[in-house]
Amino acid sequence: MKRAIVPTLLVLTGGCAAAGPGVVPGPEPSGAPAEGTYDVWVTSESADQVARIRFGPDGAEVVQSRDVGSMPVEIDGPHGVAVSPDGRYVYVTIGHGQPFGSLWKIDAETDEVLGRTLLGLFPATVSVTPDGEYAFISNFNLHGDPVPSSISKVHLGTMAEVARTETCVMPHGSRINPQGTRHYSVCMMDQLLVEIDVATGEVLRGFSVERRRERPAMPGDLGTMRHDDAAAELCNPTWAEPSADGSSVFVTCNRAQEVLEVDVEEWQVVRRFATGDAPYNLATTPDGRYLLVSLRNGADPALEVYDLQTGEPAGRVPASTTLVHGIAVSPDSRYAFVSVEGVGSEPGKVDIVDLSTMQRVASVEVAQQATGIAIAPTLQ
């Protein structure tokens, strides 16, 4: 086990810093200092690490990190991360295994591993129910054959998998609505949004996000790849994000460069947001004001922000390095914390964006390929 206090403090506004380890090159971040203190957890997939970043009035720094892996000569690939509602536990998905991946439960203060459970092939995104009782994990099956995979339901008190629901090919973007009653994921290769009953773990319905033919999915659509469509017709969904009130679900169309808003009562597309290249992950602010979109590309990586009342762009913040990945939003809706992978041996980074000014106010280096990101729910 490794626990480290890393003495790297990143600059906030109001001053210049000399270049040195951990300082992000490029334009100086700007904005008012944070008034509270926020803790964020991020996984580094190529380094088998999970780190805790603390952001407050004095800046942002890595205050805790540990290795997460069990294979001595292979990369285990921690991908997704979630925090319990009380902030006591951190849950990390481990993508690689022999051959199955796993979910780890870690004590947030001591770094002690409290439990593990085997899941499916390459478990990726993880989310926790509002009551903290269960986690839902998408078994992405990144490296396997293009066959239907599944969503795992894990009881967190016992770390036992209590259900594994087959959905479709390459499920990703596991998220639970604010009411804790419905789970949403997408299947990249089947062009589908899938809704699962949280209580039973059963699929309730699907929705085809096939471009220009969006519609409620037929029973036979689950788990059937489409080989006959031209690439231009594909959505290739990568994320599903419920709105702050649970009345709709936002879906990224990675190939089509747009985000769809699906009304959960009408079960139809009610709005489209045109985005930049390669929209990947999503988040909404708890106050329901903004939709946030990560652009995971090498040429123009950024965080895009849309006003949900008007449907218009509200801001665009260039990333500090390439390949933007995940997004976590502070409970007060003030800050967005964005994981940015980097390439090769480059460090991953976490960019911190002030949503009141739409400016990056800090950036912190972490280990290679920063992917999953989650914020502790309690504002300190």
N, C-alpha and C positions, 0 to 999 in steps of 0.2 A: 504494500500500500504506500502511496506517496501523497503527502500533503505538503504544500509549499505556500509560503507567503512571498509574493513576488513584488519587489520594491520598484515597480514601474508605474509612475503616475503620469497620466496623459493630460495635456493642456486643455483648459477651458478658455473662455474668452477673457479678454482684459489683460493679456500679456503675451509676450513672445517667449518661446522656449528654444534653447539651443538644440541642434540636431543631436540625437543620441539614440540608444537602444529603446525601441518601443514608440518613438515619435513618428507619427505618420507623415510622409512627405506630401507636398502639395499645399494648397491654400490652407491658411490657418483656420481652424474651427472658430465659429463665432456664435454669440448668443448669451443670454444671462445665465449665471451659475444655477445649478439645481438647488431647490430649496429643501427638498427631502433627501432621503437615501434609498437607493434601489439596488436590489440584488438580482443578478441575472446569471443563469447557467447556460453554458454552451458546450457542445461536443466538438471534438476535432477528430474527424473520421480517419485520417491517414496517420495519426499519431497515437491513437488509442488513449485519448485523454478527455476528461470533462473538467471544466474550469468554472469558477465562480468569480464574477466581476461585480465590484461594488462601485456605484456611481453616486456622487453627492456633491456638496458645495465646493469641495477641494479638487474635484476631478474624478477620473475613473481609473481603476486599477484591478489587476487580477489579485485576489486575496486568498485563493484556495485552488488547488488542482490535484488531481489524482489520476493514476493510470486505471484504465478499465479494459481488461483483456485477460485471457487465460491461455492463449496459444503462444508459446515462447518464440517462435520464428515466423509467425504469420500475423498480418494485420487483422484484428478482430472487427474493426469498423464500427465504433459507436456512432449511431446516426441520429436518432430522435431523443428528445429529453422533455420531461414534464415534471412539475413540482406539485406536491400535494397541496390542497387548499389551505392547510395550516402552516405550510412552509417547512415542515419537519423532514420530509422525505423527498428525494430526487429519484426519478425513474428514467433509466437509460436503456434504449434498445441497442443490442449488439448484433450487427448485420451478418457477420460471418460465423461459421461454426463447423461442425463435422457431421452432417452439413447444415444443421439447423441453427438459427440464431436464438437469442434469448432476451429476456427483460431482467434488468438488475434493479434492486431497491437499495438505495444508499442513504445513510443518515446524513442530513445536510450539515450538521455541526461537526461530527467526529470522522466523517468519511468512511465509516464502517459499512461493509456490504452486509445488509440484513437479510437478503434473500435473492434467489434467482429462479427463473423458470424458463424451460425450453419452449420455443414458439415454432413458427414455420420457417420458410426460406426467406432470408433477408428481411427480418422485421424492420420497419422504417419509422413512420410517424406514429407517435403515441400521444394519447390525450387521456385525462383523468376526469371522471364524473364530478360534478360540483360537490357531492357529499364525500368525496375521497375514497369511496368503497371499491371502485372498479377502474381499470384502465382498458382502453381499446387500442389495438395495435394493428396496423396494416402490414401484412406479410407480402412485401413488394415483389419478392422472387426476381430480383434484378438480373441474376446471372443464369437462371434456369430456362427450361423450355417454355414457349408461349402457351401455357395452359392456365386455366382458372386457378387463382390463389384464394386467399381468405383474410378474414378479420378475426383476430383473437380477442377474447374477453377474459381478463385476469382479475380474480379477487385479490385485492392488494393486502388484505389482512393476513391471508395465508399464502400469498404468491402462488396460487393455483390457477391454471387455465381452466375456466369453467365452460367455455364455449369456443368453438372455432367454426365460423360461418363462411362457407364458400361463396364468393361473389363473382369475380371476373378476372381478366388478365391484367396483371401489374397494378394492384390496388395501392393507392397513395393518398396522403392528405387526410388522415384520420382526425375528425373533429366532432365534438358533442355540442348540442345546442344549449343555450343558457338554462333552459328548464331541466336539463338532464334526462330528457325522455327520448331523444333521437340522436343517432350517430350518422355522420355523413362521410363518405369517401368517394374517390373517383377511380376509374380504371383507365389508365393511359392508352392501352391498346384496344380497348373495347368501346371507347368513346361514351362512357357511362358515368352518371352520378347515381350513387346507391344510398338508400336510406334504410337504417337498421333500427329495430326497437331495442332500446337500451336494456329494458327489463328482461326480455326473452332472448336477445341475441339473434333474432330472426330478421331476414330481409323483408321489409314491408313493401317497397316498390323501387323501381329504377327510373332513370330519365336519360334518354339519349341526347347527348350534346353534339351529335354529328352536325357539322356546319350546314346551316341553311335548312336542316331537316330536324331541328330540335323537337322532341315530342316525348310523352310518357313511353317508357320502354315496354315492349312486349315480354312476356315470360321467357320466350326463347332467346332474347337478346343478351341475357346474362351469360357471360363466359363464352361468347362467340366472337372471334376476331373478324374484322372486316378487311378483306384483301382486295376488294374490287374497286375501292374508291381512290381517286387521285389524291395526292398529298395535299393539294390545295383545298380539298373538301374536309380535311380532318381538323378536329379541334385539338386532339391530344391533351386531354385534361390532366393537370398535375396537382390540383389542390381544390378542396371544398372548405368553405368557411361560412358558418352561420352568421347572420346579422346579430347585432347586439340584443335585439328583442326576439330573435328566433323566428321571425316571420318570413325570412327568405334565406337562401343559400347562394353564396357567390362561388363561381367555378372559373378557374383559369383555363383558357384555351392557349396552350403554349405555342402551338404551331400557327394558330389563326391570329395571334396578337390581339386578343380581346379577353375581357372578363364578362361572363354571363351572370345576371341576377335571376334566380329561379324562385318564384313565389311558392312557398311550401303548401299553401292551401289550394291555390289554383293549379299547382304543379305545371307551370309553364314559364317560359322566359318573359320577363317583364321589362328588362333593361339590359343594354350592352355598353361596355366601356372599352373604347379603343385604347390600346396600350402601346408601349414601345416593344422592342424586340425581345422575345422569349420571356413572357411573364411566367412566373414559377410558383411562388408561395404568396399567401394572402394573410391579412389580418384586418380586423375592424377595431376601432377605438371603443372602449366600453361605453362612452357616452353616445355612441351611434352616429357621430359626426363624419368620420372619415373611413374610407376604404384604402388600405395600403397594399401595394403590389411590388414584389421584388422582380427585377429584370436580370435573369441569370444568363448573361452573355459576356463575351470577351471584349467586344468593341465599345460598348456604351453602357456599362453596368450602373444601375441606379435604383433608388427607391422612388416609386411614383405614388402620389397621394391624390385621392378623388373625394370631392365633397358629395356626400350621399344625399343631401337635400336638393342640390342643383344638378347633380350628375356630371359636373364639370371638373377638370383638373384643378387641384388646389396647390400643388407643389411638385417639384422634381428635384431630388437630391442626389448628385453623383456619388458613387461609392468610392471608398479610399483605395480599393484594389478590385481585381476582376472576379467575376462569378458570384453575384449576390445570391444568397440562399434563403434563410429563414427570417421571420419577423416576430418580435414580441413587443407588446404595448404595455406601458405602465398602467396601474390601476386607476390613476387619475387622468388618463388619456393625454398626458403632457408629452411623453417621450416614446419614440420608437427605437428599439434595439435590434440591429440588423446584422446577421452573421454573413460574412463575406469569405468565400473559400480560399481565394488565391490560387496559384498554379504551381505544381511541382513542389520544390523545396521552400517556396515562399511561405511566410507565416499566414495563418488565417487572421481575420480581424473581426472585431465587433464595432460597428459604427453606431453612434448614438445621435439621434436626430430630434431636435426640439420642434415639435409639431405646431407650436405657437408662432415660430418664425420660419419654419421649413428650411432650417439650416443644420448642418452637422456640427455638433458642439464638442464631440470627443470621439476618439477612436482608440481601441485597445488591441494590441497584438496578442494572439493566442497561438496554439500549435497548428500544424498544417491541416487544411481543409475543414474550416469551421462550417458546421452544417446545422444541426438542431439547436434551437434556442428557446428558453422559457424564462419567465420572470417570476420571482417569488411573489405571491399574491398580497402580502402585507407590506404596505408603504411604511417605512420606518421614519 
